[in-house]
Amino acid sequence: MAALAGCAGTPPRTVAPEVVRVPVTRYVPIPGALTAPCPIAGPKDMTVGEAVRIARERRRALEACNAQLRQIRAMQGSPADEGLHP
């Protein structure tokens, strides 16, 4: 019992806790409208006029998809807490 008596009078050494800051990546939410599939026009009949109509509609769809991609690229790299919602 004599061996245990020597430790009883020494209080344990305590170390004050430190604040540790951990960076957290927050992603900007992409609105569902920007990730929706773009429509693909199909032929109604097999005429030259229909081919021209399809080409025009597909061009419009491609331009709309490219505009969506530009909007997504503009959001990427922005802090998530910025007001990016339209």
C-alpha positions in Angstrom: 0.0 0.0 0.0 2.9 2.3 0.4 3.5 2.4 -3.3 0.1 3.8 -4.0 0.2 6.5 -1.3 2.9 8.5 -3.2 0.6 9.3 -6.1 -2.4 10.4 -4.1 -1.0 13.9 -3.4 -0.1 14.9 -7.0 -3.0 16.3 -9.0 -3.2 15.2 -12.6 -1.8 17.7 -15.1 -4.6 19.1 -17.3 -4.1 20.8 -20.6 -6.5 23.4 -21.8 -8.3 22.5 -25.0 -7.4 24.4 -28.2 -9.9 25.5 -30.9 -9.1 23.7 -34.1 -10.6 25.2 -37.3 -11.3 22.7 -40.0 -12.2 23.9 -43.4 -15.4 22.5 -44.7 -16.2 22.4 -48.4 -19.7 23.5 -49.2 -21.0 23.0 -52.7 -23.2 25.4 -54.5 -26.6 23.7 -55.2 -27.4 23.6 -58.9 -31.1 24.2 -59.6 -32.9 21.3 -61.2 -33.9 23.4 -64.2 -30.2 23.6 -65.2 -29.7 19.8 -65.1 -32.8 18.9 -66.9 -32.3 17.0 -70.1 -32.6 19.0 -73.3 -35.3 17.9 -75.8 -34.3 16.2 -79.0 -36.6 16.9 -81.9 -37.6 13.9 -84.0 -39.2 13.7 -87.5 -42.9 13.7 -88.0 -42.5 12.7 -91.6 -39.7 12.1 -94.1 -39.7 15.4 -96.1 -37.0 17.9 -96.8 -39.1 20.6 -95.0 -39.3 18.3 -92.0 -35.5 17.9 -92.0 -35.1 21.7 -92.0 -37.6 22.0 -89.1 -35.7 19.3 -87.1 -32.4 21.1 -87.8 -33.8 24.4 -86.4 -35.3 22.8 -83.3 -32.1 20.9 -82.6 -30.1 24.0 -83.0 -32.4 25.8 -80.5 -32.1 22.9 -78.0 -28.3 22.9 -78.4 -28.2 26.7 -77.7 -30.4 26.2 -74.7 -28.2 23.4 -73.3 -25.1 25.6 -73.8 -26.7 28.4 -71.9 -27.5 26.0 -69.1 -23.8 24.9 -69.0 -22.7 28.6 -68.9 -24.9 29.2 -65.9 -23.6 26.1 -64.1 -20.0 27.1 -64.8 -20.7 30.6 -63.4 -21.9 29.0 -60.2 -19.0 26.7 -59.8 -16.3 28.0 -57.6 -18.6 30.4 -55.8 -19.2 30.3 -52.1 -22.3 28.3 -51.3 -23.8 30.9 -49.1 -23.9 33.6 -51.8 -27.4 34.4 -53.1 -27.1 32.7 -56.5 -30.7 31.7 -56.8 -32.7 33.6 -59.4 
